[in-house]
Amino acid sequence: MRTALALIAGGVAAREFIDSLEPVVLRGPLAVTCLATAALIGGGAFLHWFRVQQAMRRAQPLPNSWLMPVLAGGVLLAASLCMWGMLT
């Protein structure tokens, strides 16, 4: 949840406060990438927590999480957009 909140803050900051990122058209996709990743991580964290709780109550093995690849992909895309903007 902390990571999702940080991504929300990063998305808002990218849209409203970054003046040096050129071309300006990159600000929107960067913000959307951060916010969409935050939404997936936030919703996925709740679902994962629910599945873990059920498994613990039933004394079953804990389920794997799909959140880390989503987080890695979102951060990779956001970083790529930033680097592209800084190099052009």
Secondary structure, DSSP 8 states (H G I E B T S, - for coil): -HHHHHHHHHHHHHHHT--S-SSGGGHHHHHHHHHHHHHHHHHHHHHHHHHHHHHHHTT------SHHHHHHHHHHHHHHHHHHHHH-
